[in-house]
Amino acid sequence: MKVFSEEWVQEWGKKINESEQYFQAAQTWEWPLILIFEKDPSIGIDEDWSVYLDLWHGECREARVATKEDMENAPYVISADSYTWKQIFDRKLEPVSTIMRGRMKLIKGNMSTLSAYVLAAKYLVESALEMDAEFPEGLK
């Protein structure tokens, strides 16, 4: 499945809901989240890819490709380039510390709130890693 596609994000939502570790770590998280895979014409991505996760108290209530309305209304929006996403999926980077170092951008949201959910972020990513993720050709 191509990362950030509709099929991929729906499967991710199921994996999130199967994760007992995520459920425990995210008990007090109650905000939708948008993740953006930034466009990179050099590898054939001519527009940003974005996914919407409606996360509430350890549950993913909805997972889908984000709409323009979602982008305007979601309280948390995080963006990264293709290389950074690849490193996250290769387990070379951890999401929250990557935001703190500026490799991922917190476009909307409160960093101090987000930093309290390092473990939840870890398990959120781990649930995505359970799936076969296909990255664009040319991305090393």
Order of alpha helices (4+ residues) and beta strands (2+ residues): alpha-alpha-beta-beta-beta-alpha-beta-alpha-alpha-beta-alpha-alpha
